[in-house]
Amino acid sequence: MRFQLISDNTDTLVGMRLAGIAGTIARSEDEVRKALLDAVAMEDVAIVLITEGLVEKCKDLVYELKMKCHKPLIVEIPSGKSGSRKKDSITRYVRDAIGLKV
């Protein structure tokens, strides 16, 4: 079982890599769609973390995959630039979504 991150923020990507989570940077809608479909196609990926800004760019695909795919679990996390959330909110989101402390 492994995590895959899709982010629009380099700081989030670096922080997750320090925790052992691989990922990609996507900025345009096409890049997000490609990264998400690639992550879903990987056999060993069980959880895809995607920043909230990227979910907004392609809500239809994200929600379609959430409804149709049994694996991987797609978890929306706050982007690193979001000032409205606490600094430990990504860890809390992951913990609440899958029940594991990261």
Summary of the structure (lengths in Angstrom):
residues: 102
radius of gyration: 12.4
end to end distance: 14.0
largest distance: 34.8
contacts: 285
relative contact order: 0.19
helix: 47%
strand: 22%
